[in-house]
Amino acid sequence: MKVAELASLAGGRIVRGDGRAEAASVTNDSRQAAAGTVFVAIDGHRDDGVRYAADAVRLGCPAVFAGSEPPVGLEPGSAAWIVVPDARLALSAIADALAGHPTRGLRVVGITGTNGKTTTSYLVAAGLEAVGVPAALIGTIAIRSCGRTRKSSLTTPEAPIIHGVAAEQAACGGGALVFEVSSHALKLRRADHVDFDVAVFTNLTQDHMDFHPTWEDYLGSKRRLFTDLLPEGRVAVVNAADPRVAEVTRGTRARIVDYSMDPGSGAEIRPISCKTGIDGFEAVLRTPWGEVAARSRLVGAVNVMNFMAALGAILVAILQGQ
């Protein structure tokens, strides 16, 4: 795509240079800048990416997208400088566009919550693959797509990585993308242009207050997945027993499917019978799609909860993909 097209997509204005150059990729890491790779200068938690714009330009990037005018003394040469209203949102939009909007062709499951995200994400991916749906995975432990696994440095990486993984999965046969969506990522808009089919809420406890200035900010970040990013008509699979569930899902346009360990709770996914022990659990679960007999070596009631969350997401993803 031409830089001018990306500038329009990001709601930006070109203040230096022009938009005739072609862009093939995007980065917010100046060390990865190159010919054909545009640089988005993020005003980060600890640093301002504008400081590194000159390095990106020297490495040949055709354009810099930033939330401010170019600094005095910076000579961008042939590189364009585009001022955007929100650099993080621009990074997300550009990454999605340059990757070819890959999540639109995948069944995408996003999992958020203070605890249980990693276990639930692995259960969802394994369940989908067991029924013949290849699943890419992004999370705290690893990133996996097309049979390739690499280490992960963040629970939810920056937008270029998310859409890059989705594009890899789409290119090698499609299927699904399952990933952990942290409160950091939601606040920093890393997943804003992901086309979610299912969003899972595990639980909410007070955490990450080194990053979120207030409890409401933390809660509001989690809520974004259900109110801002999950389209109308999609499904939210949520923990009915969590005292914050109503606040997290307030304003969502999605259908809500809830789950609970309490057989008498009225939750749509709940145990009819359940035995837990040191060797795992055995349960018969009621779901909106019929009864499911389950057995797992995962230990404890908390993992029965993770299993029910994953089961709901798997069934929705399968049925919506038909």
HELIX and SHEET records of a PDB file:
HELIX    1   1 VAL A    3  LEU A    9  1                                   7    
HELIX    2   2 SER A   30  GLN A   32  5                                   3    
HELIX    3   3 GLY A   49  TYR A   52  5                                   4    
HELIX    4   4 ALA A   53  ARG A   58  1                                   6    
HELIX    5   5 ALA A   87  LEU A   98  1                                  12    
HELIX    6   6 PRO A  102  GLY A  105  5                                   4    
HELIX    7   7 LYS A  117  ALA A  130  1                                  14    
HELIX    8   8 ALA A  159  ALA A  171  1                                  13    
HELIX    9   9 SER A  183  LYS A  187  1                                   5    
HELIX   10  10 TRP A  215  ARG A  224  1                                  10    
HELIX   11  11 LEU A  225  LEU A  229  3                                   5    
HELIX   12  12 VAL A  245  THR A  249  1                                   5    
HELIX   13  13 ALA A  301  GLN A  320  1                                  20    
SHEET    1   A 5 ARG A  13  ARG A  16  0                                        
SHEET    2   A 5 ALA A  80  VAL A  83 -1                                        
SHEET    3   A 5 ALA A  63  ALA A  66  1                                        
SHEET    4   A 5 THR A  37  ALA A  41  1                                        
SHEET    5   A 5 SER A  25  THR A  27  1                                        
SHEET    1   B 8 ARG A 148  LYS A 151  0                                        
SHEET    2   B 8 ALA A 142  SER A 145 -1                                        
SHEET    3   B 8 ALA A 135  ILE A 138 -1                                        
SHEET    4   B 8 ALA A 176  GLU A 180  1                                        
SHEET    5   B 8 ARG A 107  THR A 112  1                                        
SHEET    6   B 8 VAL A 198  PHE A 201  1                                        
SHEET    7   B 8 VAL A 235  ASN A 239  1                                        
SHEET    8   B 8 ARG A 255  TYR A 259  1                                        
SHEET    1   C 3 ARG A 270  GLY A 277  0                                        
SHEET    2   C 3 GLY A 280  THR A 287 -1                                        
SHEET    3   C 3 GLY A 290  SER A 296 -1                                        
END                                                                             
